Structure formats: structure tokens, C-alpha cells
Amino acid sequence: MNNLIDIEIAILMTASAKADRSSRNAETKALDAMQADGMVSTDFISPKKPESTASEQFFGEVKGTVVASFTKSEQKLIGYATTTNLSDKQKAQRKALQQTIGKKIGQFGRSLRKREQAEREPVISTVESRVHTKLTDVLKQVRKTEQFDGRATALCGFITQAIEQINLPK
């Protein structure tokens, strides 16, 4: 390997870094505007799920904003009501576009949730609560495991006893 970066590679790396920075700035502006408008993270969960605060109309509009970022041919492909007349390649492309829509909507929701959590009072967890949570998670994993090299029942008993020894504040 050479210790010097080729000029063409350096130009590509710089362009990539600039694009990343531009993208982050655009997302920050969008998130600021969403919050200023009163949007919350649960607005970006499908209205078919009980934890969603989005109406069908709002969620459709959110999808529309993502679709607007696609090329004209991608918009046409995603706009077909049915896939019966599409080739296998087009079906695969359409599925990838649908996944991109869901991924971007999810990204907006996660970003808003992080901001919402940052605005709350920090939750101070104790060593006891962290150990309790971790042991409970391990117990769940052991119980779900179909094949375990060892005595799963005995291990579950030991973990349960350990959990019972922890005094959590009420």
C-alpha cells in the first residue's frame, strides 16, 4: 500500500464528506421544522400500529415527501397500483423503493425520539437496576433457547434466585 492518496481518490473522498455534511444539515433543518410544527416521533409510526399518533392522511403525506425525492422513473414505478404487469426486475426495484420509504420514515421517527429523550430529565439508573435488567434479559434468552448445552432449567433457577436478591428502589 502506498502512503500517499491519489488525487482522484482525494477528490472523491472530499466530495463524499461534503455530501454527508450537506445531508446532515438538511436533516437537521427538517427535524427543527418538524418539531417547531409540533410533530413527535410517534407521528412517524404506521397508523396501523396502536402506538402511532399519525392519521392515515398524515402518514400518506409523509410517504409522499419521501417519494418526491425519487427520480421520475422511480416515482412512476412506485405509483403503480398493482405489480401484475411488472417484470421481476421492476418488482425487485419497486420493493427496494418501498423499503427505502419505510427506512427514511423510520429514520425521521428515531431522530425525533432521540431529540425528545434528550429534552427529558436524565434517568439515573442504579447498579441494582442495571444488573436486574441484564439478568432478566439473560433469563428470557435462556428460556427461549431451544437447544442449550447445559442444564437450562437449573441455570434459570440460579438466575431467578439472583434476581430475587436484588433490592430495587420502589
N, C-alpha and C positions, 0 to 999 in steps of 0.2 A: 504494500500500500504506500502511496505517495503522501508526504506530509503537507502538500500544497493542494488547495482546492482549485479545480479547473474553473476558469472564468465563466463558462456557460453554466456549470453547476451552481456557482455562487449566485449568478443572476436568477436562476430558478429558485434557489433557496430563499433569496431576498423577496422575490415575488410571492412565494408561498407565505412567508412571515407577514408581509403586508396584507395579503388577503385574509389571513387569520385575524389580524388586528382589526381590519375593516369589518369583518363579520362579527367579532365580539362587540365592537362599538355599535353596530346596527342592532344587535340583540339587546344590548343594554338600553338603548333608546326605546326599543319596542317594549321591553319589560317595564321601564319607567312609565311609559304611556299607559300600559295595561293597568298598572297599579293606580295611577292617577285617575283612571276611569272606574276604579272600584273592582276590577277583576281579581279573582282569587284562584288559587291552584286547583280547587275542585271544579272550577268552570271548564277545565281542560280534561275532564274525565267524561267518557261517553255517557250521555243521558240515560243509557240503558242500565247503568250501574247505580245502585242505591246511594252511594256516597257522592254522586255528581250533583252539582248545583246548576248545571247548564241545561237550557231548554234545547229542544231539537233544532229550533231555528238558529240559536246562537252557535251551537256546535257545527251546524251546516255552514254557517258563515266563516267560522274558524277554518274548517276544511277548505273553503273557497280561497281563503288568503294563502294557504299553502299551495293549492293548485295554481294560483296566479303566478307563483314563482317558477312554474314549469314552462318548458318550451311549448309553442303552439301545437306541435305534433303530439307531445306528451299530454297536453290538455285534451286534445281530441280523443286520444286513446283512453284516458281515464273517464271521459264523458260518455262512453258507450254504456247503454243501459244493460246490455247483455254481452256475453263473450262468445256466443254461439258461432258467429261469423269470423272470429279472430283466429289467426294461426297460433300454433303452440308458442312460437317466439313472442308474438304480440301478447298472448295471455301471460307469459312469464314477465314481460316488461310491465304490463298493467299491474300485476301482483306486486312487483318491486316498487312501483309508484305508490300503490295503496299503502304499502309498508312504510314508505318514506313519509307519507302524510301522517300516519299514526305516530311515527317516531318523532316528527317535528312537533306535533301537538303535545306529545308526552314530554318533550324537552321543555316546551313553554311551561307546562304544569310543574315539572320538577324545579325549574329555575324560580318560579314564583313561590313554591313551597319553601325553598331554601331562604328566600328573602323573608317570608313570613316567619319562619323559625328564628331567623337572626334578629327579628324585631321583638321577640318574646324575651321574657326574663330567662336567663340561662338556668337549665335544670342541673342542679348539683347532685350527682349520684354518689352514693357511698360505696365503699368497697363491698359491703354486705350485699347491696342491691345488685352490683355488677356480677358478683360471684353467683348469687341466686339466679340471675337471668341466664348466665352461661351454663350453669348446671342444669337448669330447666331445659335449655336448648339441647344439651347433650342427651338428656333423658329422652326427649322427644325423638331425637335421631336414632338412638339405640332401639326404642320401641318400634320405629318404622322400619328398621333394617330387617330384611327377610333372611339374610344369611349373615351370621355373626360367628366369628372364630373365637369362641369362648362361651362362658355362661352368661347369656344376656339377662336372664331373669335375676340372677344373683347380682349382677352389675347394676341393674335397675333398682334393686333393693338398697344397695350401698349409696347410690346417688340420691335416692329418695331420703334416706337417713341423713345424708349430708345436707340436703336442702332443709330438712326439718330442724337442723341445728342452728340455722341462721336466724337471728332475731332481726327482722325488718322493722324499721320505724313505721308507726301507723299514722 
